[in-house]
């Protein structure tokens, strides 16, 4: 196992120096789910929510959040994103919405945190918009599926 990079030799938290690393094309794909009552999912799918297009608003929220990741995660580098693609896939048989976020950049550091932030924020937005009818919604399995670029190259979840 390699060492934790966000701690210096004295054990203090620090921002990793990526100044000497070459910029390379990098991407990350993350996913997550929000389970809900069937009636709640039907309301979302039928567009019957008084607050508007739940999935459309959640998509925009996820994209916006990916761009703000460094403002919320203390040791995360602010990086210019070149692409953020967010897909919200209703799964009626499982009474949930699956969120997939793909984030890309050309930079000296990766975009895993930005992809995970996009997923979590999109799911939180769905929760926020629907909590008045279903407080028992559950977000789960927020995780990285794949990352590419940089020194470590391609990584995929088994």
TIRO-2110 file (N, C-alpha, C; in Angstrom, 1 decimal):
// TIRO-2110
0.8, -1.2, 0.0, N, 1, A
0.0, 0.0, 0.0, CA, 1, A
0.9, 1.2, 0.0, C, 1, A
0.5, 2.2, -0.8, N, 2, A
1.3, 3.5, -0.8, CA, 2, A
0.8, 4.4, 0.3, C, 2, A
1.6, 5.4, 0.5, N, 3, A
1.3, 6.3, 1.6, CA, 3, A
0.2, 7.3, 1.2, C, 3, A
-0.4, 7.9, 2.2, N, 4, A
-1.4, 8.9, 2.0, CA, 4, A
-0.7, 10.2, 1.6, C, 4, A
-1.1, 10.7, 0.4, N, 5, A
-0.3, 11.8, -0.1, CA, 5, A
-0.7, 13.2, 0.5, C, 5, A
-1.8, 13.3, 1.2, N, 6, A
-2.2, 14.6, 1.7, CA, 6, A
-1.6, 14.9, 3.1, C, 6, A
-0.6, 14.1, 3.5, N, 7, A
0.1, 14.4, 4.8, CA, 7, A
1.6, 14.5, 4.5, C, 7, A
2.2, 15.5, 5.1, N, 8, A
3.6, 15.7, 4.9, CA, 8, A
4.4, 14.8, 5.9, C, 8, A
5.7, 14.9, 5.9, N, 9, A
6.6, 14.0, 6.7, CA, 9, A
6.3, 14.1, 8.2, C, 9, A
5.8, 15.3, 8.6, N, 10, A
5.5, 15.4, 10.0, CA, 10, A
4.1, 15.0, 10.3, C, 10, A
3.3, 14.5, 9.4, N, 11, A
2.0, 14.1, 9.6, CA, 11, A
0.9, 15.2, 9.5, C, 11, A
1.3, 16.4, 9.0, N, 12, A
0.4, 17.5, 8.9, CA, 12, A
-0.3, 17.4, 7.5, C, 12, A
-1.6, 17.8, 7.5, N, 13, A
-2.3, 17.9, 6.2, CA, 13, A
-1.7, 19.0, 5.3, C, 13, A
-1.6, 18.7, 4.0, N, 14, A
-1.1, 19.7, 3.1, CA, 14, A
-1.6, 19.4, 1.7, C, 14, A
-1.6, 20.4, 0.9, N, 15, A
-2.0, 20.3, -0.5, CA, 15, A
-0.8, 19.7, -1.3, C, 15, A
-1.0, 18.6, -2.0, N, 16, A
0.0, 18.0, -2.8, CA, 16, A
0.5, 18.9, -3.8, C, 16, A
1.8, 19.0, -4.0, N, 17, A
2.4, 19.8, -5.1, CA, 17, A
2.3, 19.0, -6.4, C, 17, A
1.6, 19.6, -7.3, N, 18, A
1.5, 19.0, -8.7, CA, 18, A
2.1, 19.8, -9.7, C, 18, A
2.9, 20.9, -9.2, N, 19, A
3.5, 21.8, -10.1, CA, 19, A
4.4, 21.3, -11.1, C, 19, A
5.1, 20.2, -10.8, N, 20, A
6.1, 19.6, -11.7, CA, 20, A
5.5, 18.5, -12.6, C, 20, A
4.3, 18.1, -12.3, N, 21, A
3.7, 17.0, -13.1, CA, 21, A
3.2, 17.6, -14.4, C, 21, A
3.4, 16.8, -15.5, N, 22, A
2.9, 17.3, -16.8, CA, 22, A
1.4, 17.2, -16.9, C, 22, A
0.8, 18.1, -17.6, N, 23, A
-0.6, 18.0, -17.9, CA, 23, A
-0.9, 16.9, -18.8, C, 23, A
-2.0, 16.1, -18.5, N, 24, A
-2.4, 15.0, -19.5, CA, 24, A
-3.9, 15.0, -19.5, C, 24, A
-4.4, 14.4, -20.5, N, 25, A
-5.9, 14.2, -20.6, CA, 25, A
-6.3, 13.2, -19.5, C, 25, A
-7.3, 13.6, -18.7, N, 26, A
-7.7, 12.7, -17.6, CA, 26, A
-9.2, 12.7, -17.6, C, 26, A
-9.8, 11.6, -17.2, N, 27, A
-11.2, 11.5, -17.0, CA, 27, A
-11.6, 10.6, -15.9, C, 27, A
-12.8, 10.7, -15.4, N, 28, A
-13.3, 9.9, -14.3, CA, 28, A
-14.8, 9.7, -14.5, C, 28, A
-15.2, 8.5, -14.2, N, 29, A
-16.6, 8.1, -14.3, CA, 29, A
-17.1, 7.6, -12.9, C, 29, A
-18.1, 8.2, -12.4, N, 30, A
-18.6, 7.9, -11.0, CA, 30, A
-20.1, 7.6, -11.2, C, 30, A
-20.6, 6.8, -10.2, N, 31, A
-22.1, 6.5, -10.1, CA, 31, A
-22.6, 6.6, -8.7, C, 31, A
-23.9, 6.7, -8.6, N, 32, A
-24.6, 6.6, -7.4, CA, 32, A
-26.1, 6.4, -7.6, C, 32, A
-26.8, 6.1, -6.6, N, 33, A
-28.3, 5.7, -6.7, CA, 33, A
-29.0, 6.5, -5.6, C, 33, A
-30.3, 6.8, -5.9, N, 34, A
-31.2, 7.2, -4.9, CA, 34, A
-32.5, 6.4, -5.0, C, 34, A
-32.8, 5.6, -3.9, N, 35, A
-34.0, 4.8, -3.9, CA, 35, A
-35.2, 5.6, -3.3, C, 35, A
-36.4, 5.3, -3.8, N, 36, A
-37.6, 6.1, -3.3, CA, 36, A
-38.8, 5.2, -3.5, C, 36, A
-39.9, 5.7, -2.9, N, 37, A
-41.2, 5.1, -3.1, CA, 37, A
-41.5, 5.1, -4.6, C, 37, A
-42.3, 4.1, -5.1, N, 38, A
-42.7, 4.0, -6.5, CA, 38, A
-43.5, 5.3, -6.9, C, 38, A
-44.3, 5.7, -6.0, N, 39, A
-45.1, 6.9, -6.2, CA, 39, A
-44.3, 8.2, -6.5, C, 39, A
-43.2, 8.3, -5.7, N, 40, A
-42.3, 9.4, -5.9, CA, 40, A
-41.6, 9.3, -7.2, C, 40, A
-41.1, 8.2, -7.6, N, 41, A
-40.5, 8.0, -8.9, CA, 41, A
-41.5, 8.3, -10.0, C, 41, A
-42.7, 7.8, -9.9, N, 42, A
-43.7, 8.1, -10.9, CA, 42, A
-44.0, 9.6, -11.0, C, 42, A
-44.0, 10.3, -9.9, N, 43, A
-44.3, 11.7, -9.9, CA, 43, A
-43.1, 12.4, -10.7, C, 43, A
-41.9, 12.0, -10.5, N, 44, A
-40.8, 12.6, -11.2, CA, 44, A
-40.9, 12.3, -12.7, C, 44, A
-41.2, 11.1, -13.0, N, 45, A
-41.2, 10.7, -14.5, CA, 45, A
-42.4, 11.3, -15.2, C, 45, A
-43.5, 11.6, -14.5, N, 46, A
-44.7, 12.2, -15.1, CA, 46, A
-44.6, 13.7, -15.2, C, 46, A
-43.6, 14.2, -14.5, N, 47, A
-43.4, 15.7, -14.5, CA, 47, A
-44.4, 16.4, -13.6, C, 47, A
-45.0, 15.6, -12.7, N, 48, A
-46.0, 16.2, -11.8, CA, 48, A
-45.5, 16.9, -10.6, C, 48, A
-44.3, 17.1, -10.5, N, 49, A
-43.7, 17.8, -9.3, CA, 49, A
-43.9, 19.3, -9.4, C, 49, A
-44.5, 19.9, -8.4, N, 50, A
-44.8, 21.4, -8.4, CA, 50, A
-43.5, 22.2, -8.5, C, 50, A
-42.3, 21.7, -8.2, N, 51, A
-41.1, 22.4, -8.2, CA, 51, A
-40.5, 22.4, -9.6, C, 51, A
-41.0, 21.5, -10.5, N, 52, A
-40.5, 21.5, -11.9, CA, 52, A
-39.8, 20.2, -12.3, C, 52, A
-39.0, 20.3, -13.3, N, 53, A
-38.3, 19.1, -13.8, CA, 53, A
-37.2, 18.7, -12.9, C, 53, A
-37.5, 17.7, -12.0, N, 54, A
-36.6, 17.2, -11.0, CA, 54, A
-35.2, 16.8, -11.6, C, 54, A
-35.3, 15.9, -12.6, N, 55, A
-34.0, 15.3, -13.1, CA, 55, A
-33.2, 16.4, -13.9, C, 55, A
-33.9, 17.3, -14.6, N, 56, A
-33.2, 18.4, -15.3, CA, 56, A
-32.5, 19.3, -14.3, C, 56, A
-33.1, 19.6, -13.2, N, 57, A
-32.5, 20.5, -12.2, CA, 57, A
-31.4, 19.8, -11.5, C, 57, A
-31.6, 18.5, -11.2, N, 58, A
-30.5, 17.7, -10.6, CA, 58, A
-29.3, 17.6, -11.5, C, 58, A
-29.5, 17.5, -12.8, N, 59, A
-28.4, 17.4, -13.7, CA, 59, A
-27.6, 18.7, -13.7, C, 59, A
-28.3, 19.8, -13.7, N, 60, A
-27.6, 21.1, -13.7, CA, 60, A
-26.8, 21.3, -12.3, C, 60, A
-27.5, 20.9, -11.3, N, 61, A
-26.8, 21.0, -9.9, CA, 61, A
-25.5, 20.1, -9.9, C, 61, A
-25.6, 18.9, -10.4, N, 62, A
-24.4, 18.1, -10.4, CA, 62, A
-23.3, 18.7, -11.2, C, 62, A
-23.6, 19.3, -12.4, N, 63, A
-22.6, 19.9, -13.2, CA, 63, A
-22.0, 21.1, -12.5, C, 63, A
-22.8, 21.9, -11.9, N, 64, A
-22.3, 23.1, -11.2, CA, 64, A
-21.4, 22.7, -10.0, C, 64, A
-21.8, 21.6, -9.3, N, 65, A
-21.1, 21.2, -8.1, CA, 65, A
-19.7, 20.7, -8.5, C, 65, A
-19.6, 20.0, -9.7, N, 66, A
-18.3, 19.5, -10.1, CA, 66, A
-17.3, 20.6, -10.3, C, 66, A
-17.8, 21.8, -10.7, N, 67, A
-16.9, 22.9, -10.9, CA, 67, A
-16.5, 23.6, -9.6, C, 67, A
-17.2, 23.3, -8.5, N, 68, A
-17.0, 23.9, -7.2, CA, 68, A
-16.3, 22.9, -6.2, C, 68, A
-15.8, 21.8, -6.7, N, 69, A
-15.3, 20.8, -5.8, CA, 69, A
-14.1, 21.3, -5.0, C, 69, A
-13.2, 22.1, -5.5, N, 70, A
-12.1, 22.6, -4.7, CA, 70, A
-12.5, 23.6, -3.7, C, 70, A
-13.7, 24.2, -3.8, N, 71, A
-14.2, 25.1, -2.8, CA, 71, A
-14.8, 24.3, -1.6, C, 71, A
-15.1, 23.0, -1.8, N, 72, A
-15.7, 22.3, -0.7, CA, 72, A
-14.8, 21.2, -0.1, C, 72, A
-13.9, 20.6, -0.9, N, 73, A
-13.0, 19.6, -0.4, CA, 73, A
-11.6, 20.3, -0.1, C, 73, A
-11.2, 20.4, 1.1, N, 74, A
-10.1, 21.3, 1.5, CA, 74, A
-8.8, 21.2, 0.8, C, 74, A
-8.4, 20.0, 0.4, N, 75, A
-7.1, 19.8, -0.2, CA, 75, A
-7.1, 19.5, -1.7, C, 75, A
-8.3, 19.7, -2.2, N, 76, A
-8.5, 19.4, -3.7, CA, 76, A
-8.0, 20.6, -4.5, C, 76, A
-7.3, 20.3, -5.6, N, 77, A
-6.8, 21.3, -6.4, CA, 77, A
-8.0, 21.9, -7.3, C, 77, A
-8.0, 23.2, -7.5, N, 78, A
-8.9, 23.8, -8.4, CA, 78, A
-8.4, 23.5, -9.9, C, 78, A
-9.2, 22.9, -10.7, N, 79, A
-8.8, 22.6, -12.0, CA, 79, A
-9.9, 23.0, -13.0, C, 79, A
-9.4, 23.3, -14.2, N, 80, A
-10.4, 23.7, -15.3, CA, 80, A
-10.9, 22.4, -15.9, C, 80, A
-12.2, 22.2, -15.8, N, 81, A
-12.8, 21.1, -16.4, CA, 81, A
-13.1, 21.3, -17.9, C, 81, A
-12.9, 20.3, -18.7, N, 82, A
-13.2, 20.5, -20.2, CA, 82, A
-14.5, 19.9, -20.6, C, 82, A
-15.0, 19.0, -19.7, N, 83, A
-16.3, 18.3, -20.0, CA, 83, A
-16.9, 17.7, -18.7, C, 83, A
-18.2, 17.9, -18.6, N, 84, A
-18.9, 17.3, -17.5, CA, 84, A
-20.2, 16.8, -18.1, C, 84, A
-20.4, 15.5, -18.1, N, 85, A
-21.6, 14.8, -18.6, CA, 85, A
-22.3, 14.1, -17.5, C, 85, A
-23.5, 14.4, -17.3, N, 86, A
-24.3, 13.8, -16.2, CA, 86, A
-25.6, 13.2, -16.7, C, 86, A
-25.7, 11.9, -16.4, N, 87, A
-26.9, 11.2, -16.9, CA, 87, A
-27.7, 10.6, -15.7, C, 87, A
-29.0, 10.9, -15.7, N, 88, A
-29.9, 10.4, -14.6, CA, 88, A
-30.8, 9.4, -15.2, C, 88, A
-30.7, 8.1, -14.8, N, 89, A
-31.4, 7.0, -15.4, CA, 89, A
-32.4, 6.5, -14.4, C, 89, A
-33.7, 6.7, -14.6, N, 90, A
-34.7, 6.1, -13.8, CA, 90, A
-34.8, 4.6, -14.0, C, 90, A
-34.9, 3.9, -12.9, N, 91, A
-35.0, 2.4, -12.9, CA, 91, A
-36.2, 2.0, -12.1, C, 91, A
-37.4, 2.0, -12.9, N, 92, A
-38.6, 1.7, -12.2, CA, 92, A
-38.7, 0.4, -11.5, C, 92, A
-38.0, -0.6, -12.0, N, 93, A
-38.1, -2.0, -11.4, CA, 93, A
-37.4, -1.9, -10.0, C, 93, A
-36.4, -1.0, -9.9, N, 94, A
-35.7, -0.9, -8.6, CA, 94, A
-36.1, 0.3, -7.8, C, 94, A
-37.1, 1.1, -8.3, N, 95, A
-37.6, 2.3, -7.6, CA, 95, A
-36.5, 3.2, -7.2, C, 95, A
-35.6, 3.5, -8.2, N, 96, A
-34.5, 4.4, -8.0, CA, 96, A
-34.1, 5.2, -9.2, C, 96, A
-33.2, 6.1, -9.0, N, 97, A
-32.6, 6.8, -10.1, CA, 97, A
-31.1, 6.6, -10.0, C, 97, A
-30.5, 6.1, -11.1, N, 98, A
-29.1, 6.0, -11.1, CA, 98, A
-28.5, 7.2, -11.8, C, 98, A
-27.4, 7.7, -11.2, N, 99, A
-26.7, 8.9, -11.7, CA, 99, A
-25.3, 8.4, -12.1, C, 99, A
-25.0, 8.8, -13.3, N, 100, A
-23.6, 8.6, -13.9, CA, 100, A
-23.0, 10.0, -14.2, C, 100, A
-21.8, 10.2, -13.8, N, 101, A
-21.1, 11.5, -14.1, CA, 101, A
-19.8, 11.2, -14.7, C, 101, A
-19.5, 11.7, -15.9, N, 102, A
-18.2, 11.6, -16.5, CA, 102, A
-17.6, 13.0, -16.6, C, 102, A
-16.4, 13.2, -16.0, N, 103, A
-15.7, 14.5, -16.0, CA, 103, A
-14.4, 14.3, -16.7, C, 103, A
-14.0, 15.3, -17.5, N, 104, A
-12.7, 15.3, -18.2, CA, 104, A
-12.0, 16.6, -18.0, C, 104, A
-10.7, 16.6, -18.1, N, 105, A
-9.8, 17.7, -18.1, CA, 105, A
-8.5, 17.4, -18.7, C, 105, A
-7.7, 18.4, -19.0, N, 106, A
-6.3, 18.2, -19.3, CA, 106, A
-5.5, 19.0, -18.2, C, 106, A
-4.9, 18.3, -17.3, N, 107, A
-4.3, 18.9, -16.1, CA, 107, A
-3.3, 18.0, -15.5, C, 107, A
-2.5, 18.5, -14.5, N, 108, A
-1.6, 17.7, -13.8, CA, 108, A
-2.1, 16.8, -12.7, C, 108, A
-3.5, 16.8, -12.5, N, 109, A
-4.1, 16.0, -11.5, CA, 109, A
-5.5, 15.6, -12.0, C, 109, A
-6.0, 14.5, -11.4, N, 110, A
-7.2, 13.9, -11.9, CA, 110, A
-8.5, 14.5, -11.4, C, 110, A
-9.6, 14.0, -11.9, N, 111, A
-10.9, 14.5, -11.7, CA, 111, A
-11.9, 13.6, -11.0, C, 111, A
-11.3, 12.6, -10.2, N, 112, A
-12.2, 11.7, -9.5, CA, 112, A
-13.1, 12.4, -8.5, C, 112, A
-12.6, 13.4, -7.8, N, 113, A
-13.4, 14.1, -6.8, CA, 113, A
-14.5, 14.9, -7.5, C, 113, A
-14.2, 15.4, -8.6, N, 114, A
-15.2, 16.2, -9.4, CA, 114, A
-16.4, 15.3, -9.8, C, 114, A
-16.0, 14.1, -10.3, N, 115, A
-17.1, 13.2, -10.7, CA, 115, A
-17.9, 12.7, -9.6, C, 115, A
-17.3, 12.4, -8.4, N, 116, A
-18.0, 12.0, -7.2, CA, 116, A
-18.9, 13.1, -6.7, C, 116, A
-18.3, 14.3, -6.7, N, 117, A
-19.1, 15.5, -6.3, CA, 117, A
-20.3, 15.7, -7.1, C, 117, A
-20.2, 15.6, -8.4, N, 118, A
-21.3, 15.7, -9.3, CA, 118, A
-22.4, 14.7, -9.0, C, 118, A
-22.1, 13.5, -8.8, N, 119, A
-23.0, 12.4, -8.5, CA, 119, A
-23.7, 12.7, -7.2, C, 119, A
-23.0, 13.0, -6.1, N, 120, A
-23.6, 13.2, -4.8, CA, 120, A
-24.5, 14.4, -4.8, C, 120, A
-24.1, 15.5, -5.5, N, 121, A
-24.9, 16.7, -5.5, CA, 121, A
-26.2, 16.5, -6.3, C, 121, A
-26.1, 15.8, -7.4, N, 122, A
-27.3, 15.5, -8.2, CA, 122, A
-28.3, 14.7, -7.4, C, 122, A
-27.8, 13.7, -6.6, N, 123, A
-28.7, 12.9, -5.8, CA, 123, A
-29.3, 13.7, -4.6, C, 123, A
-28.5, 14.6, -4.0, N, 124, A
-29.0, 15.4, -3.0, CA, 124, A
-30.0, 16.4, -3.5, C, 124, A
-29.9, 16.8, -4.7, N, 125, A
-30.9, 17.7, -5.3, CA, 125, A
-32.2, 17.0, -5.5, C, 125, A
-32.1, 15.7, -6.0, N, 126, A
-33.4, 14.9, -6.1, CA, 126, A
-34.0, 14.8, -4.7, C, 126, A
-33.2, 14.5, -3.7, N, 127, A
-33.7, 14.4, -2.3, CA, 127, A
-34.4, 15.7, -1.9, C, 127, A
-33.7, 16.8, -2.1, N, 128, A
-34.2, 18.1, -1.7, CA, 128, A
-35.6, 18.4, -2.3, C, 128, A
-35.7, 18.1, -3.6, N, 129, A
-36.9, 18.5, -4.4, CA, 129, A
-38.0, 17.5, -4.0, C, 129, A
-37.8, 16.3, -3.5, N, 130, A
-38.8, 15.3, -3.3, CA, 130, A
-39.1, 15.0, -1.8, C, 130, A
-38.3, 15.6, -0.9, N, 131, A
-38.4, 15.2, 0.5, CA, 131, A
-39.8, 15.5, 1.1, C, 131, A
-40.5, 16.5, 0.5, N, 132, A
-41.9, 16.8, 1.0, CA, 132, A
-42.8, 15.6, 0.8, C, 132, A
-42.6, 14.7, -0.1, N, 133, A
-43.4, 13.6, -0.4, CA, 133, A
-42.8, 12.3, 0.0, C, 133, A
-41.5, 12.3, 0.3, N, 134, A
-40.8, 11.0, 0.6, CA, 134, A
-39.5, 11.3, 1.3, C, 134, A
-39.6, 11.4, 2.6, N, 135, A
-38.4, 11.6, 3.5, CA, 135, A
-37.5, 10.4, 3.6, C, 135, A
-38.0, 9.2, 3.2, N, 136, A
-37.2, 8.0, 3.4, CA, 136, A
-36.4, 7.6, 2.3, C, 136, A
-36.2, 8.5, 1.3, N, 137, A
-35.3, 8.2, 0.2, CA, 137, A
-33.9, 7.9, 0.7, C, 137, A
-33.2, 7.0, 0.0, N, 138, A
-31.9, 6.6, 0.4, CA, 138, A
-30.9, 6.7, -0.7, C, 138, A
-29.8, 7.4, -0.5, N, 139, A
-28.7, 7.5, -1.4, CA, 139, A
-27.7, 6.5, -1.1, C, 139, A
-27.1, 5.8, -2.1, N, 140, A
-26.2, 4.7, -1.8, CA, 140, A
-25.3, 4.4, -3.0, C, 140, A
-24.2, 3.7, -2.7, N, 141, A
-23.3, 3.2, -3.7, CA, 141, A
-22.7, 4.3, -4.6, C, 141, A
-22.4, 5.4, -3.9, N, 142, A
-21.7, 6.5, -4.6, CA, 142, A
-20.2, 6.0, -4.7, C, 142, A
-19.7, 5.9, -5.9, N, 143, A
-18.4, 5.3, -6.1, CA, 143, A
-17.8, 5.6, -7.4, C, 143, A
-16.5, 5.6, -7.5, N, 144, A
-15.7, 5.7, -8.7, CA, 144, A
-15.8, 4.4, -9.5, C, 144, A
-16.1, 4.5, -10.8, N, 145, A
-16.2, 3.3, -11.6, CA, 145, A
-14.9, 3.2, -12.5, C, 145, A
-14.3, 4.4, -12.9, N, 146, A
-13.2, 4.3, -13.8, CA, 146, A
-12.5, 5.7, -13.7, C, 146, A
-11.2, 5.6, -13.9, N, 147, A
-10.4, 6.9, -14.1, CA, 147, A
-9.3, 6.6, -15.1, C, 147, A
-8.9, 7.6, -15.8, N, 148, A
-7.8, 7.4, -16.8, CA, 148, A
-7.0, 8.6, -16.8, C, 148, A
-5.7, 8.4, -17.3, N, 149, A
-4.8, 9.5, -17.4, CA, 149, A
-3.8, 9.6, -16.3, C, 149, A
-2.8, 10.4, -16.5, N, 150, A
-1.8, 10.6, -15.5, CA, 150, A
-0.8, 9.4, -15.4, C, 150, A
0.0, 9.4, -14.4, N, 151, A
1.1, 8.4, -14.2, CA, 151, A
0.5, 7.0, -14.0, C, 151, A
-0.6, 6.9, -13.3, N, 152, A
-1.2, 5.6, -13.0, CA, 152, A
-2.0, 5.0, -14.1, C, 152, A
-2.3, 5.8, -15.1, N, 153, A
-3.1, 5.3, -16.3, CA, 153, A
-4.5, 4.9, -16.0, C, 153, A
-5.0, 3.8, -16.6, N, 154, A
-6.4, 3.4, -16.5, CA, 154, A
-6.6, 2.6, -15.2, C, 154, A
-7.7, 2.9, -14.5, N, 155, A
-8.2, 2.1, -13.4, CA, 155, A
-9.7, 1.8, -13.6, C, 155, A
-10.1, 0.6, -13.5, N, 156, A
-11.5, 0.3, -13.6, CA, 156, A
-11.9, -0.6, -12.4, C, 156, A
-13.1, -0.3, -11.9, N, 157, A
-13.7, -1.1, -10.8, CA, 157, A
-14.0, -2.5, -11.4, C, 157, A
-13.7, -3.5, -10.6, N, 158, A
-14.0, -4.9, -11.0, CA, 158, A
-15.4, -5.2, -11.1, C, 158, A
END
